[in-house]
């Protein structure tokens, strides 16, 4: 006869995570969230900068358009501001630019070219009191033809 060997009753293994596993997972998740928050903040800053450059470039184009409409554009430098209300604009030094425009100023430089019928126009847009140029546009404007006697 064989001896009877008693086996221990089978117990189901415990399900779940240990405290150490939970702490490691929480630490990894924390590092990932902090990294993503930093990327999000940088993304917001870049979006704001892109908006500023886009608005400034559009405003520079507006100044060039106003220069093309001037009947007698003169050589030299002109400076001005943008205004948010159309009624405040005079079309010369105060140019309408919309709601985001009052924080910008513009400078227009008109110079001669090798061709007597063309003038070179350079427009820069920046912040008041700051020499940093945010946007710049160039154009050649045809002057009035003068007829020879």
Phi, psi and omega per residue, in radians:
X1 nan 2.523 -3.105
X2 -1.582 2.573 3.085
X3 -1.282 2.525 -3.134
X4 -1.472 2.151 3.108
X5 -1.851 2.142 3.106
X6 -1.545 2.254 3.074
X7 -1.669 2.604 3.089
X8 -1.267 2.505 3.138
X9 -1.072 2.453 3.141
X10 -1.222 2.267 3.087
X11 -1.893 2.523 3.101
X12 -1.303 2.450 3.105
X13 -1.173 2.533 3.126
X14 -1.177 2.417 3.105
X15 -1.808 2.588 3.117
X16 2.255 -3.068 -3.096
X17 -1.966 2.657 3.072
X18 -1.413 2.877 3.138
X19 -1.078 -0.668 3.137
X20 -1.117 -0.740 3.113
X21 -1.095 -0.713 3.121
X22 -1.138 -0.737 3.131
X23 -1.127 -0.725 3.125
X24 -1.141 -0.776 3.121
X25 -1.093 -0.697 3.113
X26 -1.136 -0.703 3.122
X27 -1.126 -0.749 3.118
X28 -1.118 -0.757 3.111
X29 -1.100 -0.712 3.116
X30 -1.080 -0.779 3.107
X31 -1.100 -0.718 3.131
X32 -1.127 -0.742 -3.135
X33 -1.153 -0.758 3.120
X34 -1.088 -0.713 3.111
X35 -1.124 -0.777 3.125
X36 -1.144 -0.621 3.096
X37 -1.143 -0.681 3.085
X38 -1.128 -0.708 3.101
X39 -1.154 -0.661 3.124
X40 -1.141 -0.740 3.117
X41 -1.095 -0.722 3.114
X42 -1.152 -0.682 3.113
X43 -1.096 -0.706 3.094
X44 -1.127 -0.701 3.117
X45 -1.130 -0.735 3.126
X46 -1.164 -0.650 3.107
X47 -1.147 -0.686 3.101
X48 -1.150 -0.731 3.110
X49 -1.133 -0.706 3.118
X50 -1.117 -0.680 3.099
X51 -1.115 -0.743 3.132
X52 -1.069 -0.797 -3.133
X53 -1.140 -0.699 3.132
X54 -1.121 -0.793 3.131
X55 -1.114 -0.782 -3.121
X56 -1.112 -0.685 3.122
X57 -1.159 -0.701 3.093
X58 -1.121 -0.727 3.131
X59 -1.150 -0.638 3.075
X60 -1.088 -0.694 3.074
X61 -1.116 -0.602 3.090
X62 -1.141 -0.699 3.115
X63 -1.153 -0.690 3.086
X64 -1.114 -0.701 3.115
X65 -1.109 -0.713 3.101
X66 -1.131 -0.625 3.110
X67 -1.162 -0.667 3.116
X68 -1.138 -0.485 -3.111
X69 -1.491 -0.228 3.135
X70 -1.174 2.276 -3.117
X71 -1.179 -0.702 3.137
X72 -2.247 1.566 3.122
X73 -1.409 2.326 -3.077
X74 -1.876 2.663 3.129
X75 -1.274 2.422 3.136
X76 2.404 -2.928 -3.087
X77 -1.963 2.394 3.080
X78 -2.264 2.427 3.114
X79 -2.141 2.680 3.123
X80 -2.889 -3.090 -3.122
X81 -2.135 2.901 3.009
X82 -1.850 2.576 3.104
X83 -2.135 2.699 -3.079
X84 -1.552 -0.345 -3.129
X85 -1.926 2.315 -3.092
X86 -1.038 -0.616 -3.119
X87 -1.187 -0.367 3.137
X88 -1.467 -0.193 -3.066
X89 -1.419 2.455 3.041
X90 -1.912 -0.094 3.097
X91 1.387 -0.042 -3.119
X92 -1.989 -1.134 3.098
X93 -1.945 -0.274 3.087
X94 -2.029 1.870 -3.063
X95 -1.955 2.352 3.109
X96 -1.200 2.304 -3.134
X97 -2.378 0.006 3.134
X98 1.682 -3.091 -3.022
X99 -1.125 -0.533 -3.107
X100 -1.582 -0.068 -2.973
X101 -1.415 -0.455 -3.037
X102 -1.068 -0.273 3.135
X103 -1.454 0.031 -3.111
X104 -2.033 2.697 2.980
X105 -2.188 2.816 -3.128
X106 -2.284 2.753 3.054
X107 -2.387 2.312 3.133
X108 -2.096 2.212 3.102
X109 -2.034 2.162 3.124
X110 -1.970 2.191 -3.136
X111 -2.300 2.817 3.079
X112 -1.255 2.793 2.990
X113 -2.145 3.138 3.111
X114 -1.189 -0.401 3.100
X115 -1.658 2.220 -3.080
X116 -1.148 -0.356 -3.112
X117 -1.597 0.011 -3.135
X118 -2.115 2.476 3.002
X119 -2.086 2.515 3.095
X120 -1.670 2.264 -3.128
X121 -2.088 2.213 3.106
X122 -2.099 2.206 3.136
X123 -2.085 2.278 3.047
X124 -2.125 2.555 3.127
X125 -2.214 2.351 3.140
X126 -2.689 -2.880 3.101
X127 -1.661 2.640 3.107
X128 -1.068 2.372 3.110
X129 1.315 0.144 -3.111
X130 -2.199 2.261 -3.141
X131 -1.427 -0.087 -3.136
X132 -1.199 2.215 3.139
X133 -1.565 2.168 3.112
X134 -1.541 -0.722 -3.135
X135 -2.475 2.636 -3.110
X136 -2.519 2.418 3.094
X137 -2.389 2.581 3.137
X138 -2.191 2.636 3.058
X139 -2.774 2.747 3.000
X140 -1.914 2.232 -3.104
X141 -2.012 2.300 3.137
X142 -1.385 2.295 3.113
X143 -1.496 2.975 3.092
X144 -1.114 2.399 3.104
X145 -1.248 2.327 3.041
X146 -1.829 2.302 -3.120
X147 -1.590 2.427 3.118
X148 -1.494 2.457 3.141
X149 -1.244 nan nan
